[in-house]
Amino acid sequence: MRNKALDNTALTLAIIGAVNWGLIGFFDFNLVASLFGGMSWLSRIIYGLVGLCGIYLISFYMQNNNISSQS
């Protein structure tokens, strides 16, 4: 059984990270750095959390593979 709150939090943070990367790529604008300062301790925590959420979301692939193989 999965923790729905953790799943939603991880997905939200990963989306925020993806939007930030899109802003960097298209407009050379880092939203996290402009809100919290360039590599301040708070921005490092945010980047770290986004990275951990991305790693956690890898488990979604494994869950989908298990469901597909059971069908």
C-alpha positions in Angstrom: 0.0 0.0 0.0 1.4 3.4 -1.0 1.3 6.6 1.0 -0.9 8.9 -1.1 0.2 12.1 0.7 3.9 11.3 0.1 3.2 10.4 -3.6 1.4 13.7 -4.1 4.1 15.7 -2.3 6.8 14.1 -4.3 5.0 14.6 -7.6 4.3 18.3 -6.8 8.0 18.9 -6.0 9.1 17.1 -9.1 6.8 19.3 -11.2 8.1 22.4 -9.5 11.6 21.2 -10.4 10.6 20.5 -14.0 9.1 24.0 -14.4 12.2 25.5 -12.9 14.4 23.6 -15.4 12.1 24.7 -18.2 12.4 28.4 -17.2 16.2 28.0 -17.1 16.3 26.3 -20.5 13.9 28.7 -22.3 14.5 32.0 -20.5 17.7 31.6 -18.6 15.7 32.4 -15.4 16.2 30.3 -12.2 13.0 30.7 -10.1 14.4 29.0 -7.1 17.6 31.2 -7.1 15.6 34.3 -7.5 13.2 33.5 -4.7 15.7 32.0 -2.2 19.1 33.3 -3.3 21.7 31.6 -5.4 22.8 28.5 -3.6 21.7 29.7 -0.2 21.1 27.0 2.4 17.4 27.2 1.7 17.8 26.8 -2.1 20.1 23.8 -1.5 17.4 22.2 0.6 14.9 22.8 -2.1 17.2 21.3 -4.8 17.9 18.4 -2.6 14.2 17.7 -1.9 13.4 17.9 -5.6 16.2 15.4 -6.3 15.0 13.0 -3.6 11.5 13.2 -5.0 12.8 12.4 -8.4 14.5 9.3 -7.1 11.4 8.3 -5.1 9.2 8.7 -8.2 11.3 6.0 -10.0 9.3 3.6 -7.9 6.3 4.6 -9.9 7.8 2.8 -12.9 8.3 -0.3 -10.9 4.7 -0.2 -9.6 3.4 0.3 -13.2 5.6 -2.6 -14.4 4.2 -4.9 -11.7 0.6 -4.0 -12.5 1.2 -4.5 -16.3 2.9 -7.9 -15.8 0.0 -9.1 -13.5 -2.6 -8.5 -16.2 
